[in-house]
Amino acid sequence: MASAKFQSRAAATTLIALSLAAPAAVAPLRPAEGQTLSPSSLDITPLRDLPTVPSIPGPEAAPPSVLQPMTQERRAAPELPSGAPNYGLPRVRARLPKPNPPPAPLKPPPLSPAHPLPPLEAYKTSIQAKEKIKRQARLRMRGFRGALDLPAERPPPPNVALPAQIPAKPKPLVDPNPYAPLGLGVGSLRLYPYAEPTYGYDTNPNRLTSGYQGSKYFRIDAGLRLRSEWSRDEIQGNLRLGYVDYFSVDNADRPDGVGDVFYRWDVARDTKLKLEGKFTLDSQRPGAPGLVTSLPNVTVVNRPLIVSLGTAAGVTQSFGRLDVTMRGTFDRWIFQNAYYNDGSTLNLMSTSYNDPGINPRISYELTPSMKPYLEATLDKRVHDSWLDPYGYARDSTGVSGRAGTTFKITDLVTGEASGGYAQRDYADPRLPRLRGPLIDAAIIYTATPLTTVTLRAGTTLSETTLQGAAGVLSRNVTFDVTHAMFRNFTITATGSYQTNNYQGADTFEQVGTAGVKLEYKLTRSISIKGSYFWQRLVSSTANSNFTANVIMGGLRFEP
């Protein structure tokens, strides 16, 4: 009985497997009434060509073919001969992940041989670096002339990254002029006030031909320099006033000074407005040709002052490299009367005059180091009195023109040079035309970082009160050499030569000057100064020659 049940179950299992493998080829088998299903009654001959179906070991490991979705025909499972219910195919149990799985360990990427890491480098102060320097020194001593940058005896292992180097401490900036004054800041302006008291000796205070005596003197100079720190516009100014007091010579004391201010307003990128102002203060020596009289033993007892005030306004328009400037000028010259020892007075106040004019200029930048220009000046001088003390009508009209260029040959040679021609026509027909070529130059040559050579040349046409002379055509050349022995000690050698030609009168003057200046800076604010000058004038007018020697020393205070 037991063997019959076992055979029935095996036949049912085989039937189910065949029906699942080929549902279209095998029809469901049902036993007839009163008939049992036995293995001998099953005819499986048509199933020889079908693929072999593996047996079902259990519900945990079902083959993939069994897990395929069943069709509508296969859902009606056949009844087993044993009468046991058929619950369908076994279900695969899903495996759920464990709660909070640990993260997978990170694996470093494989090193690429195409991008190897840089080799290690030794510190400059490390033992390896010092040994390398010693090894190179030994090679030099042995006469080795090849490449001394040999590899170290123990090269670092490959594929080792170089650790981050400790940044070296930056070197402190070197001040090119450690003794320059710092000045005072007022808003966006920088002011450089200074005072310079000096004490010295002058062999000829009044610059006389004969009958003079030397005298000690005390001189005080005070001034101010102004500079702007703006990004667009600019303002610059210089002012100096001085006074000298002679201890042993009367009527030789005199003031002097010079000043100028410049302001540039950048109205637009190519349009600039420029304003200028200037002044000078000087005095005439008693032996000047315009003050000498024909009377015997009659001399000037004072130093007549000369004051000039000037202003200018102009507009510069740029057209690419071309600059066009139109400038208007106005100057005022004031003269002081001269007093003689016989009680008479020379009325020089009447010779004061106004000088308005225009000054057009055009320049073109050929290269960044060369900019040629053309310039012209047209002015008219109108005196306060129509006639001077000698009865001459000195109102005049002047015109001049020049051509020049600014240049920079090298970083060592820079400057400006120009040449032209000027003339003045006077209202009085007895006065000849004042004319002559114009030569102006300023060249700076930096021979060494410690030595600077400066050459300047200039030409001016000025007024005079000498009878019969239309004016003075003056030319001067100045040569300076400055050498820095130390950063705070400089020596300057200077020399100049000037000629004064009184056109219309047979008067000619030659003036030569030579000297040396020393400056020792104790700090940025205090300097010790000393100088010596020799001056010589030779004139064709009688009683006008002179020679003078001046020596002085003092301090300069500048915050």
Secondary structure by P-SEA (a helix, b strand, c coil): caaaaaaaaaaaaaaaaaaaaccccccbbbbccccccccccccccccccccccccccccccccccccccccccccccccccccccccccbbbbbbbccccccccccccccccccccccccccccccaaaaaaaaaaaaaaaaccccccccccccccccccccccccccccccccccccccccccccccbbbbbbbbbbbbcccccccccccbbbbbbbbbbbbbbbbbbcccccccbbbbbbbbbbcccccccccccccbbbbbbcccccbbbbbbbcccccccccccccccccccccccccbbbbbbbbcccbbbbbcccbbbbbbbbbbbbbbbbbbcccccccccccccccccbbbbbbbbccccccccbbbbbbbccccccccccccccccccccccbbbbbbcccccccccccccccccccccccccbbbbbbbbbbbbbcccccbbbbbbbbccccccccccccccbbbbbbbbbbbbccccbbbbbbbbbbbbbbccccbbbbbbbbbbbbbbbccccbbbbbbbbbbbbbbccccccbbbbbbbccccccc
